[in-house]
Protein backbone atom coordinates (compact mmCIF):
# COMPACT_ATOMS: atom_id res chain seq x y z
CA UNK A 1 0.00 0.00 0.00
CA UNK A 2 1.58 3.26 -1.10
CA UNK A 3 -1.05 5.81 -0.11
CA UNK A 4 -2.02 7.85 2.91
CA UNK A 5 -5.32 7.14 4.59
CA UNK A 6 -6.95 10.01 6.49
CA UNK A 7 -9.70 8.92 8.85
CA UNK A 8 -11.80 10.85 11.34
CA UNK A 9 -13.23 8.63 14.05
CA UNK A 10 -14.60 8.80 17.57
CA UNK A 11 -12.67 7.54 20.57
CA UNK A 12 -14.46 4.53 22.00
CA UNK A 13 -14.70 3.53 25.66
CA UNK A 14 -11.32 2.67 27.10
CA UNK A 15 -9.57 5.09 24.74
CA UNK A 16 -9.91 2.73 21.78
CA UNK A 17 -10.07 3.80 18.14
CA UNK A 18 -10.93 1.72 15.09
CA UNK A 19 -9.52 2.20 11.60
CA UNK A 20 -11.17 0.21 8.84
CA UNK A 21 -10.28 0.25 5.15
CA UNK A 22 -10.91 -2.48 2.58
CA UNK A 23 -7.44 -1.96 1.09
CA UNK A 24 -5.74 -2.87 4.39
CA UNK A 25 -4.67 -6.49 4.48
CA UNK A 26 -4.35 -8.52 7.63
CA UNK A 27 -0.73 -8.58 8.74
CA UNK A 28 0.26 -5.42 6.84
CA UNK A 29 2.49 -3.07 8.80
CA UNK A 30 1.12 0.49 8.99
CA UNK A 31 2.17 3.73 10.65
CA UNK A 32 -0.58 5.39 12.69
CA UNK A 33 -0.56 9.02 13.88
CA UNK A 34 -3.34 10.17 16.18
CA UNK A 35 -4.06 13.83 16.80
CA UNK A 36 -7.17 15.59 18.10
CA UNK A 37 -9.53 16.87 15.42
CA UNK A 38 -9.10 20.57 14.71
CA UNK A 39 -12.53 21.42 16.09
CA UNK A 40 -11.61 20.09 19.54
CA UNK A 41 -8.33 22.02 19.75
CA UNK A 42 -9.37 25.44 18.50
CA UNK A 43 -7.60 28.27 20.26
CA UNK A 44 -8.05 31.99 19.91
CA UNK A 45 -5.35 34.13 18.30
CA UNK A 46 -4.67 35.62 21.73
CA UNK A 47 -4.03 32.14 23.18
CA UNK A 48 -1.70 31.22 20.31
CA UNK A 49 0.29 34.44 20.67
CA UNK A 50 0.47 34.01 24.45
CA UNK A 51 2.09 30.58 23.94
CA UNK A 52 4.56 31.77 21.29
CA UNK A 53 8.25 31.73 22.15
CA UNK A 54 9.70 35.19 22.75
CA UNK A 55 6.27 36.71 23.09
CA UNK A 56 5.52 40.12 24.52
CA UNK A 57 2.50 40.24 26.77
CA UNK A 58 0.84 43.64 26.77
CA UNK A 59 -2.20 44.37 28.85
CA UNK A 60 -2.95 47.84 27.49
CA UNK A 61 -2.35 49.98 24.43
CA UNK A 62 -0.18 52.23 26.61
CA UNK A 63 2.15 49.29 27.32
CA UNK A 64 2.46 48.67 23.58
CA UNK A 65 3.25 52.36 22.97
CA UNK A 66 5.87 52.32 25.74
CA UNK A 67 7.49 49.20 24.28
CA UNK A 68 7.61 50.67 20.77
CA UNK A 69 9.03 53.93 22.12
CA UNK A 70 11.77 52.05 24.00
CA UNK A 71 12.63 50.03 20.90
CA UNK A 72 12.87 53.15 18.74
CA UNK A 73 15.00 54.88 21.36
CA UNK A 74 17.39 51.91 21.38
CA UNK A 75 17.98 52.35 17.63
CA UNK A 76 19.51 55.78 18.27
CA UNK A 77 21.79 54.76 21.14
C-alpha positions in Angstrom: 0.0 0.0 0.0 1.6 3.3 -1.1 -1.0 5.8 -0.1 -2.0 7.9 2.9 -5.3 7.1 4.6 -7.0 10.0 6.5 -9.7 8.9 8.8 -11.8 10.8 11.3 -13.2 8.6 14.1 -14.6 8.8 17.6 -12.7 7.5 20.6 -14.5 4.5 22.0 -14.7 3.5 25.7 -11.3 2.7 27.1 -9.6 5.1 24.7 -9.9 2.7 21.8 -10.1 3.8 18.1 -10.9 1.7 15.1 -9.5 2.2 11.6 -11.2 0.2 8.8 -10.3 0.2 5.2 -10.9 -2.5 2.6 -7.4 -2.0 1.1 -5.7 -2.9 4.4 -4.7 -6.5 4.5 -4.4 -8.5 7.6 -0.7 -8.6 8.7 0.3 -5.4 6.8 2.5 -3.1 8.8 1.1 0.5 9.0 2.2 3.7 10.6 -0.6 5.4 12.7 -0.6 9.0 13.9 -3.3 10.2 16.2 -4.1 13.8 16.8 -7.2 15.6 18.1 -9.5 16.9 15.4 -9.1 20.6 14.7 -12.5 21.4 16.1 -11.6 20.1 19.5 -8.3 22.0 19.7 -9.4 25.4 18.5 -7.6 28.3 20.3 -8.0 32.0 19.9 -5.3 34.1 18.3 -4.7 35.6 21.7 -4.0 32.1 23.2 -1.7 31.2 20.3 0.3 34.4 20.7 0.5 34.0 24.4 2.1 30.6 23.9 4.6 31.8 21.3 8.2 31.7 22.1 9.7 35.2 22.8 6.3 36.7 23.1 5.5 40.1 24.5 2.5 40.2 26.8 0.8 43.6 26.8 -2.2 44.4 28.9 -2.9 47.8 27.5 -2.3 50.0 24.4 -0.2 52.2 26.6 2.2 49.3 27.3 2.5 48.7 23.6 3.2 52.4 23.0 5.9 52.3 25.7 7.5 49.2 24.3 7.6 50.7 20.8 9.0 53.9 22.1 11.8 52.0 24.0 12.6 50.0 20.9 12.9 53.1 18.7 15.0 54.9 21.4 17.4 51.9 21.4 18.0 52.3 17.6 19.5 55.8 18.3 21.8 54.8 21.1 
